[in-house]
Amino acid sequence: MPDIGDYKGVPVIEVLVAPGDVVREEQSLVTLESDKATMDVPSPFGGVVREIKLRVGDAVSEGSVILLMEPHGALAEVVTSEAASRASCGLHDRPHIVNELPEPAARPSTPGLAAVIAEKDAGLGGSSHASPSVRKLARDLGVDVARVTGTGPKGRITQDDVTAFVKGVMADQLAAPAGAAAAPAAGGSGLNLLPWPKVDFTKFGPIDTQPLSRMKKISGANLHRNWVMIPHVTNNDEADITDLEALRVQLNKENEKAGVKFTMLAFVIKAVISALKKFPTFNASLDGDNLVFKQYYHIGFAADTPNGLVVPVIRDSDKKGLVHIAKEMAELSKLAREGKLKPDQMQGGCFSISSLGGIGGTHFTPIINAPEVAILGLSKSAMKPVWDGKQFVPRLMLPLSLSWDHRVIDGAEAGRFNAYLATILTDYRRVSL
């Protein structure tokens, strides 16, 4: 056992090799876990494991014997004379290996165990649910350990869990329809079956490289996680908002002096609450194998800012009237544009709405904002000829795009949700029922 600083009697939580295994230099041999950190002990040389001298649960300190190992082939030789001189260090049972091959090419140095421990003690080492060796294996294979289910003690992720995850993803890829492209996961989430393309864009013309804003980096990582991990399905529908638009215009005129401006989104929020009460599954979240049904209605709305997308949340929307919702939306949107939103103003949402009504488009696929299970997208309303049973009449139609998590919601329920929401928006008197 090499120098591990001031740590004494550190328990072994995982033995990563077995007798007969061929190990390479710096391959992890065992994993230790103190009260503050998890660390791997690397092999100082390559060879063949002959005997394991400890087991899971043993407490080790500097100088403790881990295993007996001997070289294989022409890589090294056992220097028995060195063994006696090392006995005073408590390492007499471990043969010393001398590498007879040329020195390998220089490589980046790795921090010693004491440095790793100090880093983890400072809160920089991350979760202890996977050992450093397992995390390195995951990185080498392009796997996000957050997506791997641990089968070890206390849910710890093992090397077998990582390889099983890789096999599962590869099986899914092989089972995909012919011609389906294997999508590389930008940002390192999931499993990268193909490397991300490296292109020298200057060969094709002048370029201007600008870094992503901090907000886009954060939202981009969240959006990618949500898209990869949630099985999205989107239902598209239309709502006749001819009468509702007339009401909105009238209310804006009546409240002009009060400085209250009603947007269509404010009306949609109230209508969505009615739909959530009728279809409570849409106001739920997955928690492992359980479905958590929320008894509150916090509605998030996507706000486009110069720095990127944010989702402010209107809390207890069911207890607020249209005037209150319109005012709060205006205040939160202003804070979002100025970059002054507080974290608690973007947390706790039950259901989100993304509106492109002021921009254009017909339908789109909004990405679900985990841990929510659905999101509603609104596109630009347009006048269309609608058959009333006798003739075509011009009606203002609002496109609805409802994305939902297929693990929780099925197509029939999603279709009913959209249809009910369209009914509310068509005859807004029903919102009070």
N, C-alpha and C positions, 0 to 999 in steps of 0.2 A: 504494500500500500504506500503510495507516494505521499509527499507532504500535503496535508489538507488543512494547514493552518492550525488554529487553536481547537479544532474539533476533535473530540475523543469519544470513543464508543458509539460511533454512528452506525445505525442498523442497516443491514443489507435488505433491500426490498425486491431485488430482481437479479438473478444470475442469467447473463445473456449468452453464455457459451456452455458447451458440454464436452466431455472427453471425446477426443477424436476430431473435434472441429479444427479447421484450418483458419487461423485468424491473421489479419494483416496489421501492420503497425498503426497504432492509434485507434484501432477498432475497440469499441466499448466492451468491457468484460463483465462488469457488475454495475448496478445502480444503487446508490446510497440515498438516504433521505434523513436529513436532520429536522429539527422542529421548525426550520425556516426555509429550507431549500432542498431540491433534488439535484443530484449530480451523478455523472458517469465517471468511471475509472477507465482510462484508455490503456491499451497495451503498449508498452514501450518498444516492442519489436514484433516481427511476424514469426509464426511457427505453428506447431500442432499442440493442442491442449491434451495433456496426458492424465491429469488428475485435478479435480476441484477440491480446494482445501477449506471451503466455507459453504454455507447454505443460507437460504432466505431466513431472516430473523437474527442472524449472528451480528454482534456488534464489533466493529473494526476501528482501528486507529492507524496512525502512521507506523509502517513497519509490519503490519499484519500480513500474513501470507495469503494470497488469493488463490493461486493455482500453480501447478507445475506444467511447464511448457518446454518443448524442445524444437529445434529447427527442423526443416524438411528440405531435402534436396541439397543444392549447393548454396542456399541462401545464407546459412550461418553455421557455426559449430559451437558445441558446448565447451566452455573453458572451465574445467573442473578446478583449476588452481584458483580461479577467481571466487569460487563458491565459498571456500574456507575463509577468505579475507572478508567476505560479506556477512559472515555468520553473526558478527557482533552487532550488525544492524537489524537482526531479526529476519534476514532474508536468506538464511543458509539453505532452506529447502527449495529455493527457486534457482534453477540453473541460469547462468548468465549467457547471453547470446551476443556473439560478435558478428556483425554483418561483413561478409567477405566480398560482396558485390560492390560495384562503384556506388558512390553516394547518389541518392535520387536527386532529381532537380529540386531546387529551392521552392518552397511553398509557403503560403502565409502561415505565420506562427499562430498557435491556438493558445488561449489563456490557460494558465495552470488551474488546478482544482480550487486552490485558495482564492484565486481571482474570481472564478465562477461563483463560488459561494458568496464572496463579498458582494458581487453584482446582484445576486438573487436576494441577499439580505436587504439590499437597498431598494427592493421592489421592482427590479428590472428584468427578472428572469421569467415572468409569465406564469401560467398555470402549472400545477404539479401533477395534473392528470395524465401527462405523458412525459417520460424521461427524455433528457437531451438526445440520447441515441435514437429514440423513436422519432423525435421531432426532426432530426437530421435525415433519417430514412424517409420520412414523409416529404421533406423538402426535396430530396434527391429524386423522388418519384412524382413530384408535382402535386402532392396531396395536401389539402387543408385539414389539419388534424381536428379542427372544430366539427368537421362533418363525419368523423369516424366514431363509431360506437365502441366504447371500451368494454372488454370482457374480463379484465384483470380485477384484482382485489380493489374494492371501493370504486369500481368503474374506471380503473386505470387503463389507458390505451397501450397495448403491447405491439410488438413488431408484427405478430400474426394478424392483429386487427387491421393494421395498415395494409399488409399484403392482401388480406381478404377483401378490403375495400377496393383495392386496385383491380383485383380479379372480377369483382362485381361490376365495376364500371366498364371494364373491357368486354365483359359478357354482354352488357347492355348495348355497347357500341356494335358488337358483332351481330346482335339481334336486330339492329336498326335496319330499315328498308334500304335496299341497294341504292347507292348514289347519295345517301345522306352523309353530309360532311361532319367530320368530328370537330366540334367547335373548341378552339383553344380558350382557356379561361384566363382572360386578362386579369392581372392583379394577383394571380397565384391561388385563387380559390378553386376548390374542387380538384379535378384531375386533368392535367395537360397531356393529352395524347399526342399533340403536335406542338412543336415550338412556335412561339409567337414570331412572325416574320420580322427580320431586321432589314430595313431598306434604307439605302443612302438616297434620300429624296433630292439631294443637290444634283444628282446626275440627270434629273429630268427637268430642272428649272430652279429659279430662285425660291427660297423659302424664308419664313420668319418663324422661329421657334419661341414659344411663350409657355411658361409653366402654368399648370392648372392651379386655379385658386384653391385655397384651403377648403372652402365649402364644397367645391366640386369634387375634391379628393374624397371627402367624407361621404357625401351623398352618392358618389359613384360607387364606392365600395359597398355601401348599403344596398343600392339598387342592384348591383351585380349579385350579391348574396341572395337577395329576395327572388331575383329572376331564376337563378340556378336551383335554389332549394325548394321553391314553391311551384307545384304544378298548376300553371295559370291556364284558365279558359276565359274567353271573353264573349259575352252575349251583347249583341247590338239591337237597339230598338229606337223608336221615335215617339216623342210625346207632343201632342197638339197643345201649344202654349199661346194660342191666339188670344184667348180671353185673359190669361194670366199676364201677358205682356201689356195688354191694355190697362189692367189693374196696376201694374208696376209703374207705368207712365203717369197714371192718375195720382198715385201715392207720392211720386217724386214731385209733382207740381204742388200738392197739398203741403208737403214738408220742406219745400225749397227754402223758406225763411228760417226754418229750424236747423238747416244745414245737414239734414239726413238724406242720404242718397241710397236708394234701394237698387241692388243689382239682382239679376236673375238668380245668382248663386245663393243669395239669402233665402229666397223662396224655395229653392231646391233643398237647402239644408233642413228646413221645416218639413218638407215632404219626405225626405230620407228618414227622418226620425219616425214618422208614421209607418214607413215601410219596415224599419228595424224592429219596431214594436210588434208588427204582424209576423215578421220572419226573424225571430231572435237569434237564429244560427248566424246571421250576418253580423251580429253584435257580440260575437264570441271570439275566443282565441284558443289555439292548441297549446296544451301544457303536457308534453309527453303523450301518454295515452288518454289524457283527459281533455274535455272540452269545457272551457271556462265561460259561462254565460254572464255577461256584465249587466248589472242593474242600473247603470248610468249611461249617459249618451254624450260623449265628448267627440265632436266632429272636427276633423282636420281638413284644411283646404290648402292645396298647393299654391304657393306664391312664387312668382318668377321675380328674381332680383338680379341686379347687375353682377353679383358674385356667384349666382347659381340658384338652385331650387331649394326652398325650405317649406315646411309644412306646419304652420301655426295651428293651434288647437283651440276651438271654442268649447269650453267646458260647460257641462250641464245645459246643453243646447235645448233640451226638451222643456226646461224651466224658463226660457227666455222668449220674449216676443220678437216679431220681425224688426221692430225699431232697435231693440237692444242688440240683436244679432248683426244688423247692418252697421251700427256704430262700432261694435267690437271688431268686425271684419276690417273696417277702415283703419282702426287704430293698430291692429296687428299687422296689416299690410304695410303701413307706414313704418313701423318698427323694423319689419323685415327688409324693406328697401334701404333703410339706414344702417342695417347690420346690428341692431340693438335688441333683438329678441333674446329673452332669457331662456335658459334650458327648460325650465318648467312650463314655458309657454309653447313648447313643441313636444311635450310628453303626454302620455296617457290617452292618446287617441283610440277611439273604437272603430271608426270608419272614416275613410278619406275621400275627398272629392277633388278631381283635377279638371280644371276648366280651360278650354282653348277657345271659348266662345268669342273672345275679343280678337282672336287671331285668324281663325279659319279652320278648314278641314271638315270632313264628314263624320268619320269614325276613327278611333285609334285604340290601342291596347295599353291602358295604364298599368303600371307595375304595382302590385300589392305592397303596402307598407307594413312589413312584419312588426309586431305579431298579429296584426289585423288579418282578416281572412277575405276581405273584399275591398274594392275601390271602385268609385264611379267616375267615369270620364264624360265630360260635356264638350261637344263641338259647337260650331257656329250654327245658329238657327237659320232657317231659310224658308221662304214662302214656296209652297208646293200645292199642286192641284190634288185635292182629296175628294173622293167619291162619297157623297152623303146619302146615297140610295137612289137619288134621282138625277143628280148632276155633279160635275166637278166644281168644287168651290176652293178659292185660295185660303190656305191655312198656314200658320207659322209653325213649323215643325222643329223640335229640338232633338238632335241625335244624342242617344244615351249609349255609353259603352261601359258595361259592367264586367270587370275582371274579378274572378273568384277562385278560391283555393279548392281544387278538386278533391283534396283529402277530407274536406269538411262539408262541402256543398256539392250537390249534383245538378245536372243540367235543368231538370224540371223545376227545381226550387229556384234556380237563378232566373229562369224564364218567367216564373210567377212574380218574383220580386220586381223585375223590370216592368212587367205588365201592370202591376199594382202601382208602382211609382208613376208610370205614364198616366194612369187613371187619376191619381191625385193632382198631377200637374195640369191635366186637362180641365178638371173641375175642382178648383182649389177649395171649394167649400167642404170637401171630404177630409181635409187636413184636420178638422176639428173632431172628426168621428173617433 
